[in-house]
């Protein structure tokens, strides 16, 4: 996975320790544990958690990461459809609107 720098770029001066935790610990140490859980599955779990909690500001970035980690359009549609019955129809609509923007250019 590509080195994450969003924390340092967006919050580095304002909240340097948080930026460190985001870029170096979460995306550096945790996401790199491929032997324990592949990135494809980590992305699916992360996307489901973000949708469930209604954290749509972070969802776009993770949909892109998920796509890079091999989540297909069909898989993301199935994930959101399945979640809609557990987390709520409005959250599914919001997630679908973001996913459609990210996956519309490429059917994979």
C-alpha positions as CSV (number, residue, x, y, z in Angstrom):
1,X,0.0,0.0,0.0
2,X,1.2,3.5,-0.8
3,X,2.6,5.5,2.1
4,X,-0.2,7.6,3.7
5,X,0.7,11.2,4.2
6,X,-2.8,12.8,4.5
7,X,-2.4,13.3,8.3
8,X,0.9,15.2,7.9
9,X,-0.4,17.2,5.0
10,X,-3.7,18.2,6.5
11,X,-3.1,18.3,10.2
12,X,0.7,18.1,10.6
13,X,1.1,21.6,11.8
14,X,-2.1,21.8,13.8
15,X,-2.1,18.3,15.4
16,X,1.3,16.7,14.7
17,X,0.9,13.7,17.1
18,X,-2.5,12.9,15.6
19,X,-1.0,13.1,12.1
20,X,1.8,10.7,13.3
21,X,-0.8,8.2,14.6
22,X,-2.8,8.4,11.4
23,X,0.0,8.1,8.9
24,X,2.6,6.1,10.7
25,X,0.7,3.9,13.2
26,X,-2.7,3.3,11.6
27,X,-1.8,3.3,7.9
28,X,1.9,2.4,8.5
29,X,1.9,-0.4,11.1
30,X,-1.7,-1.6,11.3
31,X,-2.6,-1.6,7.5
32,X,0.7,-3.3,6.7
33,X,-0.2,-6.4,8.7
34,X,-1.1,-8.2,5.5
35,X,-0.3,-11.7,6.9
36,X,-3.0,-11.2,9.6
37,X,-5.6,-9.6,7.3
38,X,-5.2,-8.7,3.6
39,X,-5.8,-5.1,2.5
40,X,-8.8,-6.2,0.5
41,X,-10.6,-7.4,3.6
42,X,-9.3,-4.5,5.7
43,X,-10.9,-2.1,3.2
44,X,-14.2,-4.0,3.3
45,X,-14.2,-3.8,7.1
46,X,-13.2,-0.2,7.2
47,X,-15.8,0.8,4.6
48,X,-18.5,-1.1,6.4
49,X,-17.5,0.6,9.7
50,X,-17.6,4.1,8.2
51,X,-21.0,3.6,6.6
52,X,-22.4,2.1,9.8
53,X,-21.2,5.1,11.9
54,X,-22.3,7.6,9.2
55,X,-18.7,8.9,8.7
56,X,-19.1,9.9,5.1
57,X,-16.4,12.5,5.1
58,X,-13.8,9.7,5.4
59,X,-15.7,7.3,3.3
60,X,-14.7,8.7,-0.1
61,X,-11.0,8.2,0.7
62,X,-11.6,4.7,1.9
63,X,-13.7,3.8,-1.2
64,X,-10.7,4.9,-3.3
65,X,-8.4,2.9,-1.1
66,X,-10.7,-0.1,-1.4
67,X,-10.8,0.2,-5.1
68,X,-7.0,0.2,-5.2
69,X,-7.1,-2.8,-2.9
70,X,-9.2,-4.7,-5.4
71,X,-12.8,-4.1,-4.3
72,X,-14.9,-4.3,-7.4
73,X,-18.0,-2.3,-8.3
74,X,-20.1,-5.4,-7.8
75,X,-18.6,-6.0,-4.4
76,X,-19.1,-2.5,-3.2
77,X,-22.7,-2.6,-4.4
78,X,-23.3,-5.8,-2.5
79,X,-21.6,-4.5,0.7
80,X,-23.7,-1.3,0.7
81,X,-26.9,-3.2,-0.1
82,X,-26.3,-5.7,2.6
83,X,-25.5,-3.0,5.1
84,X,-28.6,-1.0,4.3
85,X,-30.8,-3.5,6.2
86,X,-28.6,-3.2,9.3
87,X,-27.5,0.4,9.5
88,X,-30.3,2.3,7.7
89,X,-31.6,3.2,4.3
90,X,-30.4,6.8,4.4
91,X,-26.8,5.8,5.1
92,X,-26.9,3.3,2.2
93,X,-28.2,6.1,-0.1
94,X,-25.4,8.4,1.0
95,X,-22.8,5.6,0.6
96,X,-24.1,4.7,-2.9
97,X,-23.8,8.4,-4.0
98,X,-20.2,8.4,-3.0
99,X,-19.4,4.9,-4.4
100,X,-21.1,5.8,-7.7
101,X,-18.8,8.8,-8.1
102,X,-15.7,6.7,-7.5
103,X,-16.7,3.6,-9.5
104,X,-18.4,5.2,-12.4
105,X,-15.2,5.7,-14.4
106,X,-14.3,2.0,-14.2
107,X,-16.5,-1.0,-13.9
108,X,-13.9,-2.8,-11.7
